[in-house]
Amino acid sequence: MLTKNQKDKLIEKYRTHKSDTGSPEVQIAILSKEIERLTDHLKSHKKDFSSRRGLLRKLGQRRRLLRYLEKENEKSFEDLIKSLKIKRK
């Protein structure tokens, strides 16, 4: 789980306008950070299956949001992929 300060920094960096907190770009950035933290956790706790399930759920949610963003705004999608260093299929 990310702290409020960490989320605020991500929102500040990836928002599309001044009061933006829920655009796909912001949601994908937050999910990516949570996925990164869960991946590190699972490297040292290999048998934590409930966290693994949470990781898979977050990966699926991020995949759906990325697919939506690619359809709606391809330029923003490309920029986000590069800045977050997400692999493309």
N, CA, C and O atoms as CSV, one atom per row, in Angstrom:
chain,resi,resn,atom,element,x,y,z
A,1,MET,N,N,0.839,-1.178,0.000
A,1,MET,CA,C,0.000,0.000,0.000
A,1,MET,C,C,0.883,1.240,0.000
A,1,MET,O,O,1.865,1.325,0.738
A,2,LEU,N,N,0.522,2.179,-0.825
A,2,LEU,CA,C,1.296,3.415,-0.915
A,2,LEU,C,C,0.823,4.408,0.142
A,2,LEU,O,O,-0.354,4.435,0.501
A,3,THR,N,N,1.734,5.202,0.622
A,3,THR,CA,C,1.351,6.247,1.566
A,3,THR,C,C,0.705,7.401,0.807
A,3,THR,O,O,0.790,7.482,-0.418
A,4,LYS,N,N,0.064,8.284,1.549
A,4,LYS,CA,C,-0.596,9.428,0.927
A,4,LYS,C,C,0.408,10.320,0.204
A,4,LYS,O,O,0.125,10.822,-0.883
A,5,ASN,N,N,1.563,10.513,0.797
A,5,ASN,CA,C,2.594,11.350,0.175
A,5,ASN,C,C,3.070,10.762,-1.154
A,5,ASN,O,O,3.257,11.489,-2.130
A,6,GLN,N,N,3.265,9.440,-1.184
A,6,GLN,CA,C,3.697,8.793,-2.420
A,6,GLN,C,C,2.642,8.938,-3.508
A,6,GLN,O,O,2.965,9.230,-4.659
A,7,LYS,N,N,1.378,8.732,-3.142
A,7,LYS,CA,C,0.299,8.882,-4.114
A,7,LYS,C,C,0.203,10.315,-4.610
A,7,LYS,O,O,0.004,10.551,-5.802
A,8,ASP,N,N,0.344,11.273,-3.702
A,8,ASP,CA,C,0.277,12.686,-4.091
A,8,ASP,C,C,1.374,13.045,-5.091
A,8,ASP,O,O,1.140,13.798,-6.035
A,9,LYS,N,N,2.573,12.501,-4.877
A,9,LYS,CA,C,3.671,12.763,-5.804
A,9,LYS,C,C,3.381,12.183,-7.187
A,9,LYS,O,O,3.652,12.818,-8.206
A,10,LEU,N,N,2.825,10.967,-7.211
A,10,LEU,CA,C,2.484,10.352,-8.490
A,10,LEU,C,C,1.377,11.126,-9.201
A,10,LEU,O,O,1.433,11.330,-10.414
A,11,ILE,N,N,0.377,11.553,-8.444
A,11,ILE,CA,C,-0.722,12.332,-9.024
A,11,ILE,C,C,-0.182,13.632,-9.585
A,11,ILE,O,O,-0.560,14.038,-10.684
A,12,GLU,N,N,0.697,14.290,-8.844
A,12,GLU,CA,C,1.281,15.554,-9.291
A,12,GLU,C,C,2.055,15.376,-10.605
A,12,GLU,O,O,2.005,16.237,-11.483
A,13,LYS,N,N,2.755,14.272,-10.727
A,13,LYS,CA,C,3.591,14.046,-11.900
A,13,LYS,C,C,2.783,13.667,-13.142
A,13,LYS,O,O,3.113,14.109,-14.242
A,14,TYR,N,N,1.733,12.859,-12.988
A,14,TYR,CA,C,1.030,12.294,-14.135
A,14,TYR,C,C,-0.345,12.891,-14.414
A,14,TYR,O,O,-1.027,12.438,-15.332
A,15,ARG,N,N,-0.764,13.882,-13.659
A,15,ARG,CA,C,-2.098,14.439,-13.884
A,15,ARG,C,C,-2.163,15.190,-15.208
A,15,ARG,O,O,-1.153,15.680,-15.715
A,16,THR,N,N,-3.389,15.271,-15.763
A,16,THR,CA,C,-3.565,15.921,-17.060
A,16,THR,C,C,-4.038,17.364,-16.913
A,16,THR,O,O,-3.848,18.173,-17.821
A,17,HIS,N,N,-4.650,17.691,-15.783
A,17,HIS,CA,C,-5.045,19.075,-15.497
A,17,HIS,C,C,-4.978,19.306,-13.997
A,17,HIS,O,O,-4.671,18.383,-13.244
A,18,LYS,N,N,-5.258,20.514,-13.558
A,18,LYS,CA,C,-5.007,20.919,-12.163
A,18,LYS,C,C,-5.711,20.064,-11.122
A,18,LYS,O,O,-5.105,19.705,-10.113
A,19,SER,N,N,-6.980,19.731,-11.345
A,19,SER,CA,C,-7.733,18.987,-10.325
A,19,SER,C,C,-7.872,17.507,-10.668
A,19,SER,O,O,-8.778,16.840,-10.169
A,20,ASP,N,N,-6.994,16.993,-11.505
A,20,ASP,CA,C,-7.064,15.606,-11.960
A,20,ASP,C,C,-6.540,14.653,-10.894
A,20,ASP,O,O,-5.409,14.795,-10.428
A,21,THR,N,N,-7.364,13.685,-10.512
A,21,THR,CA,C,-6.901,12.642,-9.593
A,21,THR,C,C,-7.267,11.252,-10.079
A,21,THR,O,O,-6.805,10.267,-9.504
A,22,GLY,N,N,-8.082,11.138,-11.118
A,22,GLY,CA,C,-8.564,9.825,-11.516
A,22,GLY,C,C,-8.458,9.516,-12.984
A,22,GLY,O,O,-9.114,8.588,-13.456
A,23,SER,N,N,-7.658,10.256,-13.731
A,23,SER,CA,C,-7.508,9.960,-15.158
A,23,SER,C,C,-6.784,8.624,-15.318
A,23,SER,O,O,-6.098,8.179,-14.398
A,24,PRO,N,N,-6.929,7.984,-16.468
A,24,PRO,CA,C,-6.241,6.703,-16.672
A,24,PRO,C,C,-4.731,6.804,-16.453
A,24,PRO,O,O,-4.116,5.864,-15.948
A,25,GLU,N,N,-4.136,7.922,-16.824
A,25,GLU,CA,C,-2.692,8.086,-16.645
A,25,GLU,C,C,-2.303,8.001,-15.175
A,25,GLU,O,O,-1.327,7.340,-14.819
A,26,VAL,N,N,-3.071,8.671,-14.326
A,26,VAL,CA,C,-2.796,8.672,-12.886
A,26,VAL,C,C,-3.041,7.278,-12.309
A,26,VAL,O,O,-2.236,6.780,-11.522
A,27,GLN,N,N,-4.151,6.648,-12.699
A,27,GLN,CA,C,-4.462,5.311,-12.183
A,27,GLN,C,C,-3.387,4.306,-12.578
A,27,GLN,O,O,-2.994,3.469,-11.765
A,28,ILE,N,N,-2.910,4.379,-13.813
A,28,ILE,CA,C,-1.871,3.456,-14.277
A,28,ILE,C,C,-0.571,3.688,-13.515
A,28,ILE,O,O,0.115,2.729,-13.161
A,29,ALA,N,N,-0.226,4.944,-13.259
A,29,ALA,CA,C,1.006,5.244,-12.516
A,29,ALA,C,C,0.934,4.691,-11.090
A,29,ALA,O,O,1.900,4.111,-10.594
A,30,ILE,N,N,-0.210,4.873,-10.439
A,30,ILE,CA,C,-0.369,4.357,-9.073
A,30,ILE,C,C,-0.313,2.833,-9.070
A,30,ILE,O,O,0.363,2.237,-8.231
A,31,LEU,N,N,-1.021,2.200,-10.004
A,31,LEU,CA,C,-0.995,0.740,-10.079
A,31,LEU,C,C,0.415,0.229,-10.355
A,31,LEU,O,O,0.821,-0.792,-9.799
A,32,SER,N,N,1.156,0.917,-11.198
A,32,SER,CA,C,2.517,0.485,-11.514
A,32,SER,C,C,3.406,0.517,-10.284
A,32,SER,O,O,4.204,-0.394,-10.066
A,33,LYS,N,N,3.272,1.555,-9.488
A,33,LYS,CA,C,4.067,1.651,-8.252
A,33,LYS,C,C,3.679,0.539,-7.265
A,33,LYS,O,O,4.542,-0.061,-6.624
A,34,GLU,N,N,2.367,0.274,-7.151
A,34,GLU,CA,C,1.920,-0.801,-6.257
A,34,GLU,C,C,2.392,-2.162,-6.757
A,34,GLU,O,O,2.770,-3.017,-5.956
A,35,ILE,N,N,2.374,-2.371,-8.065
A,35,ILE,CA,C,2.857,-3.625,-8.647
A,35,ILE,C,C,4.343,-3.801,-8.361
A,35,ILE,O,O,4.794,-4.901,-8.039
A,36,GLU,N,N,5.091,-2.730,-8.477
A,36,GLU,CA,C,6.527,-2.773,-8.190
A,36,GLU,C,C,6.782,-3.167,-6.732
A,36,GLU,O,O,7.649,-3.996,-6.454
A,37,ARG,N,N,6.032,-2.579,-5.816
A,37,ARG,CA,C,6.221,-2.884,-4.395
A,37,ARG,C,C,5.820,-4.332,-4.084
A,37,ARG,O,O,6.506,-5.018,-3.327
A,38,LEU,N,N,4.698,-4.798,-4.674
A,38,LEU,CA,C,4.265,-6.169,-4.433
A,38,LEU,C,C,5.262,-7.172,-5.023
A,38,LEU,O,O,5.497,-8.226,-4.432
A,39,THR,N,N,5.837,-6.859,-6.158
A,39,THR,CA,C,6.821,-7.745,-6.775
A,39,THR,C,C,8.046,-7.893,-5.871
A,39,THR,O,O,8.554,-8.999,-5.685
A,40,ASP,N,N,8.512,-6.791,-5.318
A,40,ASP,CA,C,9.643,-6.856,-4.388
A,40,ASP,C,C,9.294,-7.671,-3.148
A,40,ASP,O,O,10.115,-8.446,-2.657
A,41,HIS,N,N,8.076,-7.495,-2.644
A,41,HIS,CA,C,7.627,-8.246,-1.472
A,41,HIS,C,C,7.613,-9.746,-1.763
A,41,HIS,O,O,8.042,-10.552,-0.937
A,42,LEU,N,N,7.117,-10.111,-2.946
A,42,LEU,CA,C,6.994,-11.533,-3.272
A,42,LEU,C,C,8.337,-12.195,-3.562
A,42,LEU,O,O,8.447,-13.420,-3.509
A,43,LYS,N,N,9.346,-11.406,-3.865
A,43,LYS,CA,C,10.672,-11.987,-4.067
A,43,LYS,C,C,11.219,-12.568,-2.767
A,43,LYS,O,O,11.938,-13.568,-2.783
A,44,SER,N,N,10.880,-11.944,-1.645
A,44,SER,CA,C,11.376,-12.438,-0.365
A,44,SER,C,C,10.348,-13.288,0.384
A,44,SER,O,O,10.709,-13.996,1.324
A,45,HIS,N,N,9.074,-13.232,-0.015
A,45,HIS,CA,C,8.023,-14.027,0.624
A,45,HIS,C,C,7.332,-14.871,-0.440
A,45,HIS,O,O,6.212,-14.574,-0.855
A,46,LYS,N,N,8.011,-15.919,-0.872
A,46,LYS,CA,C,7.554,-16.704,-2.017
A,46,LYS,C,C,6.222,-17.416,-1.789
A,46,LYS,O,O,5.513,-17.700,-2.754
A,47,LYS,N,N,5.868,-17.705,-0.561
A,47,LYS,CA,C,4.643,-18.457,-0.290
A,47,LYS,C,C,3.458,-17.579,0.113
A,47,LYS,O,O,2.450,-18.092,0.598
A,48,ASP,N,N,3.563,-16.303,-0.076
A,48,ASP,CA,C,2.485,-15.370,0.257
A,48,ASP,C,C,1.499,-15.325,-0.917
A,48,ASP,O,O,1.567,-14.443,-1.773
A,49,PHE,N,N,0.588,-16.292,-0.933
A,49,PHE,CA,C,-0.301,-16.452,-2.068
A,49,PHE,C,C,-1.403,-15.400,-2.111
A,49,PHE,O,O,-1.903,-15.091,-3.192
A,50,SER,N,N,-1.792,-14.847,-0.982
A,50,SER,CA,C,-2.817,-13.804,-1.015
A,50,SER,C,C,-2.260,-12.516,-1.626
A,50,SER,O,O,-2.976,-11.805,-2.331
A,51,SER,N,N,-1.003,-12.219,-1.363
A,51,SER,CA,C,-0.383,-11.060,-2.005
A,51,SER,C,C,-0.183,-11.309,-3.494
A,51,SER,O,O,-0.297,-10.387,-4.303
A,52,ARG,N,N,0.114,-12.549,-3.855
A,52,ARG,CA,C,0.267,-12.898,-5.262
A,52,ARG,C,C,-1.058,-12.691,-6.000
A,52,ARG,O,O,-1.072,-12.208,-7.132
A,53,ARG,N,N,-2.152,-13.052,-5.364
A,53,ARG,CA,C,-3.471,-12.867,-5.962
A,53,ARG,C,C,-3.760,-11.375,-6.148
A,53,ARG,O,O,-4.302,-10.969,-7.175
A,54,GLY,N,N,-3.398,-10.567,-5.157
A,54,GLY,CA,C,-3.569,-9.125,-5.270
A,54,GLY,C,C,-2.733,-8.544,-6.397
A,54,GLY,O,O,-3.180,-7.646,-7.111
A,55,LEU,N,N,-1.510,-9.061,-6.559
A,55,LEU,CA,C,-0.637,-8.610,-7.639
A,55,LEU,C,C,-1.259,-8.916,-8.993
A,55,LEU,O,O,-1.264,-8.066,-9.883
A,56,LEU,N,N,-1.780,-10.123,-9.151
A,56,LEU,CA,C,-2.397,-10.496,-10.425
A,56,LEU,C,C,-3.615,-9.635,-10.723
A,56,LEU,O,O,-3.865,-9.287,-11.877
A,57,ARG,N,N,-4.365,-9.296,-9.699
A,57,ARG,CA,C,-5.531,-8.434,-9.891
A,57,ARG,C,C,-5.109,-7.033,-10.347
A,57,ARG,O,O,-5.723,-6.454,-11.243
A,58,LYS,N,N,-4.062,-6.500,-9.727
A,58,LYS,CA,C,-3.562,-5.175,-10.114
A,58,LYS,C,C,-2.994,-5.196,-11.532
A,58,LYS,O,O,-3.168,-4.233,-12.278
A,59,LEU,N,N,-2.325,-6.271,-11.909
A,59,LEU,CA,C,-1.806,-6.391,-13.265
A,59,LEU,C,C,-2.935,-6.392,-14.291
A,59,LEU,O,O,-2.833,-5.752,-15.338
A,60,GLY,N,N,-4.005,-7.110,-13.986
A,60,GLY,CA,C,-5.160,-7.145,-14.887
A,60,GLY,C,C,-5.819,-5.783,-15.015
A,60,GLY,O,O,-6.201,-5.374,-16.112
A,61,GLN,N,N,-5.953,-5.086,-13.908
A,61,GLN,CA,C,-6.562,-3.750,-13.923
A,61,GLN,C,C,-5.701,-2.785,-14.743
A,61,GLN,O,O,-6.224,-2.003,-15.537
A,62,ARG,N,N,-4.385,-2.844,-14.548
A,62,ARG,CA,C,-3.499,-1.958,-15.303
A,62,ARG,C,C,-3.552,-2.285,-16.792
A,62,ARG,O,O,-3.532,-1.380,-17.626
A,63,ARG,N,N,-3.621,-3.572,-17.131
A,63,ARG,CA,C,-3.698,-3.976,-18.527
A,63,ARG,C,C,-4.969,-3.421,-19.190
A,63,ARG,O,O,-4.929,-2.945,-20.324
A,64,ARG,N,N,-6.092,-3.488,-18.467
A,64,ARG,CA,C,-7.351,-2.951,-19.006
A,64,ARG,C,C,-7.265,-1.443,-19.196
A,64,ARG,O,O,-7.707,-0.927,-20.222
A,65,LEU,N,N,-6.704,-0.729,-18.227
A,65,LEU,CA,C,-6.563,0.716,-18.344
A,65,LEU,C,C,-5.623,1.103,-19.484
A,65,LEU,O,O,-5.878,2.076,-20.194
A,66,LEU,N,N,-4.540,0.348,-19.660
A,66,LEU,CA,C,-3.617,0.632,-20.757
A,66,LEU,C,C,-4.297,0.417,-22.109
A,66,LEU,O,O,-4.103,1.201,-23.038
A,67,ARG,N,N,-5.084,-0.636,-22.214
A,67,ARG,CA,C,-5.802,-0.897,-23.458
A,67,ARG,C,C,-6.780,0.236,-23.765
A,67,ARG,O,O,-6.898,0.671,-24.910
A,68,TYR,N,N,-7.481,0.710,-22.731
A,68,TYR,CA,C,-8.409,1.829,-22.897
A,68,TYR,C,C,-7.670,3.099,-23.335
A,68,TYR,O,O,-8.095,3.785,-24.264
A,69,LEU,N,N,-6.575,3.398,-22.664
A,69,LEU,CA,C,-5.819,4.605,-22.982
A,69,LEU,C,C,-5.252,4.539,-24.400
A,69,LEU,O,O,-5.218,5.552,-25.099
A,70,GLU,N,N,-4.810,3.369,-24.824
A,70,GLU,CA,C,-4.276,3.222,-26.176
A,70,GLU,C,C,-5.356,3.513,-27.216
A,70,GLU,O,O,-5.079,4.120,-28.251
A,71,LYS,N,N,-6.579,3.083,-26.942
A,71,LYS,CA,C,-7.688,3.351,-27.870
A,71,LYS,C,C,-8.058,4.827,-27.896
A,71,LYS,O,O,-8.294,5.394,-28.964
A,72,GLU,N,N,-8.109,5.452,-26.718
A,72,GLU,CA,C,-8.616,6.813,-26.603
A,72,GLU,C,C,-7.580,7.889,-26.933
A,72,GLU,O,O,-7.905,8.889,-27.574
A,73,ASN,N,N,-6.334,7.686,-26.496
A,73,ASN,CA,C,-5.323,8.734,-26.660
A,73,ASN,C,C,-3.955,8.073,-26.845
A,73,ASN,O,O,-3.227,7.850,-25.877
A,74,GLU,N,N,-3.620,7.768,-28.086
A,74,GLU,CA,C,-2.410,7.005,-28.367
A,74,GLU,C,C,-1.130,7.765,-27.993
A,74,GLU,O,O,-0.157,7.154,-27.552
A,75,LYS,N,N,-1.127,9.071,-28.164
A,75,LYS,CA,C,0.054,9.886,-27.813
A,75,LYS,C,C,0.335,9.816,-26.310
A,75,LYS,O,O,1.475,9.621,-25.889
A,76,SER,N,N,-0.704,9.976,-25.524
A,76,SER,CA,C,-0.559,9.894,-24.079
A,76,SER,C,C,-0.118,8.494,-23.659
A,76,SER,O,O,0.692,8.338,-22.745
A,77,PHE,N,N,-0.655,7.480,-24.330
A,77,PHE,CA,C,-0.287,6.092,-24.061
A,77,PHE,C,C,1.211,5.881,-24.279
A,77,PHE,O,O,1.892,5.300,-23.434
A,78,GLU,N,N,1.718,6.358,-25.420
A,78,GLU,CA,C,3.143,6.197,-25.736
A,78,GLU,C,C,4.029,6.904,-24.707
A,78,GLU,O,O,5.038,6.355,-24.264
A,79,ASP,N,N,3.645,8.119,-24.335
A,79,ASP,CA,C,4.424,8.875,-23.350
A,79,ASP,C,C,4.442,8.167,-22.000
A,79,ASP,O,O,5.478,8.099,-21.339
A,80,LEU,N,N,3.291,7.645,-21.598
A,80,LEU,CA,C,3.180,6.969,-20.302
A,80,LEU,C,C,4.009,5.684,-20.270
A,80,LEU,O,O,4.687,5.400,-19.282
A,81,ILE,N,N,3.951,4.919,-21.348
A,81,ILE,CA,C,4.719,3.676,-21.441
A,81,ILE,C,C,6.222,3.974,-21.292
A,81,ILE,O,O,6.939,3.263,-20.587
A,82,LYS,N,N,6.677,5.023,-21.960
A,82,LYS,CA,C,8.101,5.375,-21.892
A,82,LYS,C,C,8.494,5.851,-20.498
A,82,LYS,O,O,9.544,5.469,-19.982
A,83,SER,N,N,7.650,6.688,-19.885
A,83,SER,CA,C,8.035,7.243,-18.591
A,83,SER,C,C,7.975,6.204,-17.469
A,83,SER,O,O,8.758,6.272,-16.522
A,84,LEU,N,N,7.051,5.243,-17.569
A,84,LEU,CA,C,6.939,4.208,-16.534
A,84,LEU,C,C,7.771,2.966,-16.854
A,84,LEU,O,O,7.896,2.067,-16.022
A,85,LYS,N,N,8.341,2.918,-18.065
A,85,LYS,CA,C,9.150,1.780,-18.505
A,85,LYS,C,C,8.359,0.474,-18.448
A,85,LYS,O,O,8.809,-0.524,-17.885
A,86,ILE,N,N,7.175,0.512,-19.044
A,86,ILE,CA,C,6.322,-0.681,-19.114
A,86,ILE,C,C,6.567,-1.347,-20.449
A,86,ILE,O,O,6.624,-0.681,-21.482
A,87,LYS,N,N,6.712,-2.666,-20.430
A,87,LYS,CA,C,6.926,-3.409,-21.675
A,87,LYS,C,C,5.628,-3.464,-22.454
A,87,LYS,O,O,4.539,-3.525,-21.885
A,88,ARG,N,N,5.770,-3.439,-23.774
A,88,ARG,CA,C,4.631,-3.559,-24.665
A,88,ARG,C,C,4.577,-4.963,-25.234
A,88,ARG,O,O,5.617,-5.572,-25.489
A,89,LYS,N,N,3.394,-5.475,-25.433
A,89,LYS,CA,C,3.281,-6.821,-26.010
A,89,LYS,C,C,3.478,-6.783,-27.495
A,89,LYS,O,O,3.419,-7.822,-28.152
